Amino acid sequence: MIAGPTASGKSALALDLAEASGAVVVNADSMQVYAVLDLLTARPRPEDTARAEHRLYGFIPPAERCSVGRWVAEVLVLLNDPALVDRDIVFVGGTGLFFDALENGMADVPEIPKAALAEAEALVKPLDRQGRLALIKARDPDMAARLAEPDPQRLVRALSVLFATGHSLAHWQDRALPPPLRGFDLERIVLDPGREIVNARIAARFDAMLERGAVDEVAALMRLGLDPDLPAMKAIGVREIATWQAGKLSRAQAVERTVVATRQYAKRQRTWFRQRMRAWKWLAGPGSDVDLIRPSS
């Protein structure tokens, strides 16, 4: 399992390992599951898939949503594929919840309607930390006891589940499905070359995406007339490029906003990994990929 922030080089490491061992590379990134957005989600190129077999990339139409549960269901199918029984598998991606589900199982929560999600978001949005604490304690004491820090995202999730199902998220967590990778020999790697290197790569990579046709990719997505709240429509770069093409931003502004948003996303990923994957092996990446590093505090 290889995790890491965007532009950390994890896909290249996974590809090298898979090519050397005959392993299959399996996507563990929540945006790379969607079709159409090959470039903006940095999916493997044809020359990469020619070097090693890749699974679970671009298999979901952008008009649909991919929950953790749906992804895990696809992983279970893959793990039971007779063609893969004697082959190593390299899971690679930047979605921490996917890795968490692989190792620890997941709550079998029913799909949450948009109305319940919107209701929860409206309650949480105006609150500061103390307000969030008071809200979760009042509405869902069971989850309040489990949330060390009720950040907005986790609080919205807990409340939306409560509103939609009538049960606390704690109820569903206690009914968690078993970990898909139970019984497997696991190697856990977090690839983190450091903020400065990642930030520089993010800028260079987006320039390359534009050169290779990211504008056309966004145009194709927009022609589908999809709900703007769908995950694929929220991919970093989609709104920025679409706004630029509509004449409401300059190219330079679109580039700057996309690069800034991507760097902020990488920072959030790194924070999640530091909090939840401290026991994994941390590597500095290309140029020093044999050096073990410690996750910074």
PyMOL commands that set and color helices and strands:
alter all, ss='L'
color gray80, all
select helices_A, chain A and resi 10-21+46-49+68-79+82-84+96-104+114-124+129-139+141-144+152-165+169-173+195-212+214-222+231-234+238-245+251-276
alter helices_A, ss='H'
color red, helices_A
select strands_A, chain A and resi 2-3+24-27+54-55+89-93+189-191+281-283+292-293
alter strands_A, ss='S'
color yellow, strands_A
deselect
rebuild
show_as cartoon
